[in-house]
Amino acid sequence: MKHFAIFALLLFTANCGAEDKAISVKTIATIMRSIVPIVCAFADAEKGGQVSGIIGTGFLIDTNGRFVTAGHVLDDWGKVSTPERPCQPAVFFPDTGWGHFTVNIKVQFVSFSDCARAASVDLAVCSLASNPFTSSRIPRGSIEPVSFDTEEKPIGTPIAFTGFPLQMNSPVASQGIIAGVLADPGEDQAFGYAIDKSAWPGASGSPAYISNGKVVGIVYATGISLGAGLTYSRSASVIVDFLSKHPFAAKQETITH
């Protein structure tokens, strides 16, 4: 019995230690293979694809090329697409991946228009016009979908989020801890996280993840006034439930004779 008690204690300690680790540079680099800037893009006759504005962040959730973002991100097209300079919803992928400074980033744009949304939980899942995992324009192995962890994490767990805030065309990573586990304002019986780190405008839709690289939530708001310094994340359990209601639907090819 004593041996069992010691083994159980060691196992519990090992599991806790895995989640107590700080987020490593390697883990951040792995997440950057999954995130995309959500932009309003237009074609320039001389310069090719150009960006009118970066309105938020998304992350790849399967090898069909779908990505998830915060639903309210998709409400901001009118702020950047004007009659004088109309632009289209798109994401882009860097030719050489993220992680190294480059003065002129060469990217591949992929448009999208097909999105499913749930206003109650402020989530959207969108399908790209072409699958980046099979496209010859995207280097093989340069992107990957995230993995989710839907279990509740304790207060004090190190956590990070990475996205494209403040119109930045390369990723910004922030680290903090889970400061609180809160009721989700849009879903009965669901929980979310308060993160002890402020998010900047444009970070909405960023994945929130822990030291093993698993995504445990999605950033949807930052604290203001007395709540300044906090970021709010919807939990992965809410994301996974939302995705179960909006499964991938393969596009039907039309054959003509």
Buried (B, 14 or more C-beta within 10 A) or exposed (E): EEEEEEEEEEEEEEEEEEBBEEBEEEBBBBBBBBBBBBBBBBEEEEEEBBBBBBBBBBBBBBBBBBBBBBBBBBEBBEEBBEEEEEBBBBBBBBBEBBEEEEEEEEBBBBEBEEBBBBEBBBBBBBBBBBBBBEBEEBBEEBBEBBEBBBEBBEEEBBBBBBBBBEBEEBBBBBBBBBBEBEEBBBBEEBBBBBBBBBBBEBBBBBBBBBBBBBBBBBBBBBBEEEEEBBBBBBBBBBBBBBBEEBEEEEEEEEEEE
